[in-house]
Amino acid sequence: MAKGLSYRQAGVDIDVADATKREMASSLETSDERVLNRIGAFASLFDARFPGYDHPILVIKSEEPGSKQLLAFQHDRIESICQDLINHLIDDIIVMGATPLSVQDVIVCGKLEKDRVSRLVAGMAAACRAQDCSLTGGETSEQPGVIDAGTYVLTASVLGVVEKERIIDGQRIATGDQVLAVPSNGMHTNGYSLVRALLEQNPKIADAQIGDESFLDAIMRPHTCYYQPFRGLFELNELHGMAHITGGGVAGNLDRILPPELDAVVDLSALRILPLFRFIRDQAGADDADMLRTFNMGVGMTLVVTPGSVDAVRSHLDAHSCESYVIGEITSGEKKVRYTGELNW
């Protein structure tokens, strides 16, 4: 006959989980009157009235921060990975002109460590507040035997809203439209499997200097969120499309918003490549094609605008401390991104 075996002995401590949830409560406090309940309920209640919208369309996306999260936990960059997750998530819906409303997170771990989980929730809540939305709840799942203790897997989903007539999905893109690049601040959340392989081969490069910071600091910069500088452009009729440049690079993301009969011609010599990517190229011995497929190369977003609105869009972004520059043009074609010129390393 089996001896007595408790849930705690099996690897799950409910007392620790309850204490962690109590600490989460303060992080989830919000003044947003649309959030109708608080932590402890089985699900979140969010008021679905949208004053000012004639035909509100919900915009929904789930995301995870990829293998960058492994580095974040190894180097105690917990708050940083929270910004990565939330900012990437919000960037994916603002390219459709959406306003972010609510985020739900999921934290899966092998062993629930109260301090770490509390920092994760606080970090995600702070990242949401910075973009005028709320972390309304989520799930924390302790799975001993399935995931090693000390390992965390993060994901989250965002709910946003856009007026149907104001959806920005690329359908209005036309021949002659200009493609603007908005810079990234580094790798954002893509290409980390390659970078981790480089670090495994030569751990000393973590301390190598890239400008005035270490390689480790450069690769751990949080993913930029573009909502605040972009939101004032959402009602601009001359803004025809936006693409968030993530895995696949410029070509693998800009093509997602092109109409079937149009191409985007991008001048590679115009790209302002960050020193970080030059360092990675040299360390990996990678060719240009592989670098362009793997990394954003210094372009965090692309905007497709009418020729006559380029100056106005750039002026708006400049006023919000957001740089932009022309990298290409829309031509007739087959829904492809075609490169001209060569990268200016």
C-alpha positions as semicolon CSV with decimal commas, in nm:
position;residue;x (nm);y (nm);z (nm)
1;M;0,000;0,000;0,000
2;A;0,136;0,346;-0,096
3;K;0,262;0,574;0,179
4;G;0,094;0,912;0,231
5;L;0,206;1,157;-0,035
6;S;0,109;1,524;-0,027
7;Y;0,082;1,770;-0,316
8;R;0,376;1,959;-0,165
9;Q;0,587;1,643;-0,166
10;A;0,490;1,592;-0,530
11;G;0,639;1,932;-0,610
12;V;0,355;2,184;-0,580
13;D;0,329;2,407;-0,274
14;I;-0,018;2,561;-0,263
15;D;0,077;2,788;0,028
16;V;0,354;2,946;-0,181
17;A;0,115;2,981;-0,475
18;D;-0,145;3,153;-0,257
19;A;0,115;3,390;-0,111
20;T;0,234;3,473;-0,461
21;K;-0,120;3,549;-0,575
22;R;-0,169;3,785;-0,282
23;E;0,147;3,971;-0,381
24;M;0,029;3,986;-0,743
25;A;-0,287;4,170;-0,638
26;S;-0,111;4,504;-0,592
27;S;0,052;4,476;-0,937
28;L;-0,285;4,416;-1,099
29;E;-0,455;4,715;-0,939
30;T;-0,581;4,955;-1,207
31;S;-0,781;5,274;-1,231
32;D;-0,928;5,158;-1,563
33;E;-1,303;5,155;-1,499
34;R;-1,352;4,905;-1,783
35;V;-1,190;4,634;-1,568
36;L;-1,482;4,513;-1,354
37;N;-1,315;4,263;-1,123
38;R;-0,982;4,184;-0,967
39;I;-0,751;3,891;-0,903
40;G;-0,921;3,588;-0,753
41;A;-1,209;3,564;-0,998
42;F;-1,221;3,270;-1,237
43;A;-1,203;3,502;-1,537
44;S;-1,162;3,870;-1,613
45;L;-1,456;4,100;-1,681
46;F;-1,398;4,385;-1,925
47;D;-1,666;4,637;-2,020
48;A;-1,733;4,603;-2,395
49;R;-1,886;4,947;-2,444
50;F;-1,666;5,153;-2,675
51;P;-1,766;5,521;-2,661
52;G;-1,664;5,705;-2,976
53;Y;-1,666;5,392;-3,194
54;D;-1,945;5,342;-3,448
55;H;-1,839;4,990;-3,544
56;P;-1,571;4,861;-3,306
57;I;-1,364;4,566;-3,427
58;L;-1,173;4,359;-3,172
59;V;-0,809;4,287;-3,253
60;I;-0,663;3,983;-3,074
61;K;-0,307;3,846;-3,070
62;S;-0,099;3,599;-2,868
63;E;0,279;3,617;-2,846
64;E;0,583;3,486;-2,661
65;P;0,934;3,632;-2,630
66;G;1,114;3,333;-2,785
67;S;1,445;3,201;-2,661
68;K;1,546;3,547;-2,539
69;Q;1,363;3,456;-2,220
70;L;1,625;3,190;-2,144
71;L;1,898;3,454;-2,146
72;A;1,679;3,687;-1,943
73;F;1,643;3,437;-1,659
74;Q;2,008;3,334;-1,675
75;H;2,118;3,697;-1,633
76;D;1,838;3,820;-1,404
77;R;1,680;4,048;-1,664
78;I;1,325;3,969;-1,553
79;E;1,178;4,317;-1,590
80;S;1,342;4,345;-1,932
81;I;1,181;4,027;-2,067
82;C;0,845;4,153;-1,942
83;Q;0,885;4,462;-2,159
84;D;0,989;4,241;-2,451
85;L;0,676;4,031;-2,424
86;I;0,428;4,316;-2,382
87;N;0,590;4,554;-2,631
88;H;0,617;4,291;-2,905
89;L;0,257;4,192;-2,844
90;I;0,127;4,548;-2,867
91;D;0,336;4,625;-3,176
92;D;0,164;4,336;-3,354
93;I;-0,181;4,492;-3,315
94;I;-0,101;4,860;-3,359
95;V;0,006;4,790;-3,718
96;M;-0,368;4,745;-3,782
97;G;-0,448;5,078;-3,618
98;A;-0,568;4,916;-3,296
99;T;-0,568;5,064;-2,948
100;P;-0,451;4,808;-2,686
101;L;-0,701;4,750;-2,405
102;S;-0,624;4,440;-2,202
103;V;-0,346;4,180;-2,170
104;Q;-0,365;3,831;-2,020
105;D;-0,040;3,652;-1,935
106;V;0,059;3,288;-1,886
107;I;0,359;3,186;-1,674
108;V;0,454;2,818;-1,686
109;C;0,733;2,699;-1,456
110;G;0,886;2,388;-1,307
111;K;0,889;2,536;-0,959
112;L;0,699;2,846;-0,851
113;E;0,948;3,090;-0,699
114;K;0,746;3,362;-0,529
115;D;0,990;3,649;-0,581
116;R;1,047;3,573;-0,949
117;V;0,679;3,530;-1,030
118;S;0,590;3,846;-0,841
119;R;0,854;4,037;-1,038
120;L;0,720;3,895;-1,364
121;V;0,364;4,004;-1,293
122;A;0,474;4,346;-1,169
123;G;0,695;4,390;-1,475
124;M;0,423;4,299;-1,721
125;A;0,170;4,519;-1,543
126;A;0,411;4,814;-1,557
127;A;0,479;4,754;-1,928
128;C;0,103;4,752;-1,993
129;R;0,046;5,074;-1,800
130;A;0,321;5,243;-2,003
131;Q;0,107;5,175;-2,312
132;D;-0,223;5,282;-2,153
133;C;-0,368;4,933;-2,121
134;S;-0,419;4,691;-1,831
135;L;-0,286;4,352;-1,731
136;T;-0,619;4,203;-1,628
137;G;-0,505;3,859;-1,516
138;G;-0,382;3,532;-1,655
139;E;-0,251;3,196;-1,539
140;T;0,049;3,077;-1,341
141;S;0,107;2,703;-1,383
142;E;0,360;2,507;-1,178
143;Q;0,447;2,181;-1,356
144;P;0,715;1,979;-1,172
145;G;0,840;1,686;-1,373
146;V;0,729;1,850;-1,695
147;I;0,957;2,155;-1,679
148;D;1,284;2,179;-1,486
149;A;1,292;2,390;-1,171
150;G;1,421;2,736;-1,256
151;T;1,280;2,725;-1,609
152;Y;1,002;2,966;-1,705
153;V;0,798;2,982;-2,024
154;L;0,607;3,305;-2,083
155;T;0,329;3,397;-2,320
156;A;0,052;3,655;-2,330
157;S;-0,249;3,767;-2,532
158;V;-0,369;4,119;-2,602
159;L;-0,715;4,254;-2,679
160;G;-0,738;4,576;-2,878
161;V;-1,004;4,771;-3,065
162;V;-1,019;4,964;-3,391
163;E;-1,298;5,142;-3,576
164;K;-1,389;4,925;-3,876
165;E;-1,345;5,212;-4,122
166;R;-1,003;5,290;-3,972
167;I;-0,849;4,940;-4,000
168;I;-0,500;4,962;-4,147
169;D;-0,432;4,635;-4,329
170;G;-0,251;4,732;-4,649
171;Q;-0,553;4,717;-4,879
172;R;-0,511;5,083;-4,974
173;I;-0,142;5,049;-5,064
174;A;-0,087;5,182;-5,416
175;T;0,187;5,218;-5,675
176;G;0,420;5,503;-5,587
177;D;0,365;5,481;-5,210
178;Q;0,681;5,528;-5,009
179;V;0,821;5,281;-4,755
180;L;0,952;5,441;-4,437
181;A;1,178;5,261;-4,190
182;V;1,147;5,329;-3,818
183;P;1,459;5,212;-3,632
184;S;1,479;4,929;-3,383
185;N;1,703;4,961;-3,079
186;G;1,864;4,621;-3,138
187;M;1,754;4,262;-3,188
188;H;1,415;4,312;-3,021
189;T;1,295;3,950;-2,979
190;N;1,427;3,766;-3,286
191;G;1,748;3,585;-3,375
192;Y;1,835;3,467;-3,023
193;S;1,891;3,101;-3,110
194;L;2,186;3,211;-3,323
195;V;2,315;3,450;-3,060
196;R;2,287;3,190;-2,784
197;A;2,486;2,949;-3,004
198;L;2,757;3,214;-3,039
199;L;2,766;3,264;-2,663
200;E;2,794;2,890;-2,606
201;Q;3,087;2,872;-2,848
202;N;3,262;3,172;-2,695
203;P;3,120;3,296;-2,362
204;K;3,378;3,577;-2,351
205;I;3,195;3,775;-2,620
206;A;2,929;3,861;-2,361
207;D;3,173;4,126;-2,233
208;A;3,283;4,251;-2,575
209;Q;3,219;4,621;-2,627
210;I;2,959;4,733;-2,879
211;G;2,988;5,109;-2,870
212;D;2,954;5,213;-2,506
213;E;2,791;4,892;-2,380
214;S;2,868;4,523;-2,355
215;F;2,744;4,270;-2,609
216;L;2,522;4,120;-2,338
217;D;2,362;4,457;-2,264
218;A;2,316;4,526;-2,634
219;I;2,134;4,199;-2,703
220;M;1,918;4,235;-2,390
221;R;1,775;4,577;-2,472
222;P;1,395;4,556;-2,440
223;H;1,188;4,541;-2,756
224;T;1,077;4,894;-2,852
225;C;0,704;4,965;-2,836
226;Y;0,587;5,208;-3,106
227;Y;0,232;5,271;-2,985
228;Q;0,284;5,613;-2,830
229;P;0,454;5,777;-3,131
230;F;0,231;5,596;-3,384
231;R;-0,113;5,644;-3,229
232;G;-0,147;5,997;-3,364
233;L;-0,110;5,862;-3,719
234;F;-0,390;5,605;-3,706
235;E;-0,655;5,837;-3,852
236;L;-0,430;5,964;-4,128
237;N;-0,580;5,854;-4,462
238;E;-0,238;5,873;-4,623
239;L;-0,106;5,595;-4,397
240;H;-0,177;5,283;-4,602
241;G;0,007;5,009;-4,416
242;M;0,241;4,918;-4,132
243;A;0,457;4,611;-4,079
244;H;0,626;4,503;-3,759
245;I;0,971;4,372;-3,853
246;T;1,033;4,052;-3,658
247;G;1,155;3,705;-3,760
248;G;1,202;3,697;-4,137
249;G;1,336;4,050;-4,150
250;V;1,204;4,327;-4,372
251;A;1,114;4,102;-4,664
252;G;0,941;3,841;-4,449
253;N;0,711;4,093;-4,283
254;L;0,654;4,379;-4,525
255;D;0,519;4,132;-4,783
256;R;0,240;4,035;-4,540
257;I;0,058;4,365;-4,599
258;L;0,110;4,400;-4,975
259;P;-0,189;4,365;-5,212
260;P;-0,155;4,072;-5,457
261;E;-0,061;4,288;-5,754
262;L;0,206;4,504;-5,587
263;D;0,570;4,471;-5,481
264;A;0,783;4,674;-5,243
265;V;1,127;4,764;-5,376
266;V;1,366;4,822;-5,084
267;D;1,711;4,975;-5,124
268;L;1,945;4,780;-4,898
269;S;2,205;5,057;-4,910
270;A;1,956;5,284;-4,732
271;L;1,930;5,062;-4,424
272;R;2,100;5,207;-4,119
273;I;2,259;4,893;-3,981
274;L;2,329;4,893;-3,608
275;P;2,686;4,808;-3,494
276;L;2,540;4,512;-3,302
277;F;2,451;4,337;-3,629
278;R;2,796;4,395;-3,774
279;F;2,943;4,227;-3,467
280;I;2,705;3,929;-3,496
281;R;2,781;3,892;-3,867
282;D;3,156;3,886;-3,799
283;Q;3,127;3,640;-3,510
284;A;2,896;3,404;-3,699
285;G;3,057;3,440;-4,040
286;A;2,705;3,485;-4,177
287;D;2,632;3,609;-4,528
288;D;2,406;3,904;-4,603
289;A;2,110;3,689;-4,707
290;D;2,115;3,499;-4,377
291;M;2,145;3,820;-4,176
292;L;1,848;3,972;-4,361
293;R;1,633;3,663;-4,299
294;T;1,725;3,634;-3,930
295;F;1,740;3,989;-3,797
296;N;1,559;4,322;-3,830
297;M;1,897;4,480;-3,919
298;G;1,801;4,802;-3,742
299;V;1,447;4,838;-3,878
300;G;1,178;4,791;-3,613
301;M;0,877;4,901;-3,819
302;T;0,798;4,996;-4,176
303;L;0,524;5,241;-4,273
304;V;0,376;5,264;-4,622
305;V;0,252;5,617;-4,695
306;T;0,153;5,829;-4,991
307;P;0,440;6,027;-5,151
308;G;0,287;6,358;-5,049
309;S;0,260;6,264;-4,682
310;V;0,618;6,157;-4,620
311;D;0,725;6,489;-4,469
312;A;0,417;6,516;-4,247
313;V;0,456;6,161;-4,115
314;R;0,825;6,209;-4,049
315;S;0,759;6,541;-3,873
316;H;0,498;6,377;-3,650
317;L;0,737;6,099;-3,555
318;D;1,022;6,343;-3,498
319;A;0,801;6,535;-3,256
320;H;0,769;6,211;-3,057
321;S;1,145;6,144;-3,063
322;C;1,095;5,869;-3,320
323;E;1,328;5,871;-3,618
324;S;1,220;5,758;-3,966
325;Y;1,363;5,754;-4,318
326;V;1,269;5,635;-4,668
327;I;1,397;5,292;-4,774
328;G;1,177;5,200;-5,069
329;E;0,877;5,237;-5,295
330;I;0,570;5,039;-5,401
331;T;0,559;4,916;-5,762
332;S;0,348;4,674;-5,963
333;G;0,436;4,312;-5,899
334;E;0,334;3,989;-5,725
335;K;0,314;4,063;-5,350
336;K;0,688;4,039;-5,299
337;V;0,963;4,249;-5,144
338;R;1,247;4,299;-5,389
339;Y;1,585;4,419;-5,272
340;T;1,810;4,651;-5,470
341;G;2,157;4,773;-5,383
342;E;2,381;4,623;-5,118
343;L;2,401;4,647;-4,741
344;N;2,627;4,930;-4,632
345;W;2,821;4,761;-4,354
